[in-house]
Amino acid sequence: MKVHFIAIGGSAMHNLAISLFKKGYEITGSDDEIFEPSKSRLLKYNILPDDMGWDSDRITPDLDAIILGMHARNDNPELIKARELNLKIYSYPEYLYEQTKNKTRVVIGGSHGKTTITSMIMHVLKFHNKKFDYMVGAQIDGFETMVSLSENAPIAVFEGDEYLSSPIDPRPKFHLYKPNIALISGIAWDHINVFPTFENYKKQFSIFIGKIETNGCLFYYKNDDVLQDVVKQARNPIENTGYSKHAYTKRNNQTFLCDIDKEIPLQIFGAHNLQNISGAKLVCNKLGITDNEFYDAISVFKGASKRLEVLAENDSTIIFRDFAHSPSKLMATVNAVKEQYPEKDLLAIMELHTFSSLNSAFLNEYKGTMDKADLSVIYFDPEVVKHKKLTPISSEQVKKSFQNKNLIVFTNQKNLIDFISKCRLTNKNILLMSSGNFSGLNLNSFAESLLQN
């Protein structure tokens, strides 16, 4: 099979390219710029494009498939040539379905927690030497790539993102996978640039449920009122099972799951992760994993990359990094750290970086999300707002939206760094949250330097 990737440098795209290369496919690709770690990883497998930029001569009639990334535009010369030659053009979620349509497909959807739940299921299956294909939106310990496809695995586990599939396919990615087993972790408005109203966003989950294969099953977080309403309206013949937070206890800043007459120590914490564990356990049970097998595996699960990841620590301070950017993720993450370490002050720092978070029409959704922190800081870069072609926002707007009397807003990276560096860290945890990197800040080095002061 000869497959060409237009915009090969994307996170999901380059992982899929590597997976297909390892499967024995002949892979070519193009992009106008490729950053690390994609660049080094593509180079390792000798599938990094020789030259950057688009070239229609790369598109030839002998190609079996074109996979189109979100970074490409509708007027891309390679895309135009592929259409002229009537080649088969796939978005990457479309291609994942094509590769797994004869397998049992597990799809994890939801506005929050889907990466972690997918990671948990993958970890448990690997722990017990089960063969499976997968796609997940973060790097996980023990997995070289974020995508893996094979000929003989009977199961495929996919993170079901609700964002658009490709520049020429406006369907949400998770509508294309047609799961046999599905899970929805919760519904909280996001991606305002694509779904301008909450009702429009909510509808995507109704459509997703309608895509579950006949006689399939859906697991859902039953304490989410919006999700409850969506599930009740479903009309397809599937089995619905609700779940809630797993029973637990906590001692000396460690969380233990409670199961009948035993306690299972965890390396992760937070109410949202206790919900995630319940959902992951139901899926694993459905795939033939016993309760005891699940608990053996989950006790050594360390979490997905950038999800309450410890950057640095000493006896007095832990500095965490998290991907939290939407209101629901932000609140869950702040609350989790404060509740796990109630005896320590929490300095919570969040960067507004996504289209939604920098949109003045969406800012009010953040009301109260950082209230559990002892000191809350918001950072945003006005240049990013300009680059995304959004209406400028002010520090005053941000303060008013969060309605947090302890909130401080910075719009200059140097000022932010100076402020954090001068904070007294004794008996204090720091939580750095962003889907970006605080305007190019090396968070690992920064965290280490803070504890050396």
C-alpha angles and dihedrals in degrees: 000000000000113000128179123200118210104204095013095172098076121112096251094031098056091045091052090047091053092046093053091045089054088049089059101261123142105243131196128168149173140204138161092235135000124198134195135311090023092055097055093041093052090046090053089062094039093242098112108122112255091225133025119238137053123296122179089203087074089068110083134168093248093067112114095201144002118212112202121207127209091245091068121087130227091252094052107142092223091052091048090051092048090053092048090053090046091234120168108264120197135183109225094254089050090052093047089056091047090054095047106032092117094050135080102267120208114192124188115202136171141109092266138017098027095117092049095046091048089049092050093052092047091049093051094047092048092045088059095042096247117159115236144149119230150178121197133168099232141047112263130197110261095021119096095196137030090229130046129175127179141170099238109036109112095203134057120194115196134181103229109220117192094210122108121287102225143330089274098037115060095183116117111256095241091059090069102057100070096206128213089200119029136179130191116194098191144308123248122154116266140150094048090176089066102026105038095184132042091235090056091049092047091051090064090066092050088053090048091054089050089056093060109115118256111277090015124130140239127206116194140175101257098200093067105096095199092050091047089056093049092049092049090056093053114115105182119107101259136127115254122202125177124209137189138191115316116248111261148159132209132217131170094351093308126113123220127193114228118222118171102290102357143063124222116206117226133206091207131057146188136090091265091056091049087055090046091052092053091052094045091049092055091051092047091048088053089053092054101266113139123225092252092049090050094050093047090056101039092053089071097040109123099189134253124294114282092011106117086323114176109234097178139344146178134176092287107031141039120193113204132192122205137176091225112141109135119077095252093048092045094052094044092051097046092047093047095055094044093047093047093049105028092156092062129071114244124220105194118193121185131182119214100219113138127085090252098047093049093047113103090213090060102040095091088066087076094066110138096355095125100036095114092062118094090221125015126200129187123195128188133165114226088208090063090052089052093046091053088050093236129148108270116259128205134222088244091056091052093049092049092049096051092043091206116142091203094053121123121189127207128186097177121072095212092053090049092050092047091051094050093043091055094050117111104241101191109128091354133120123208124211118195112193128184145122084220132041107260093266097314100322115157096229096191093054092041092053092049091049092052092058092048094058 
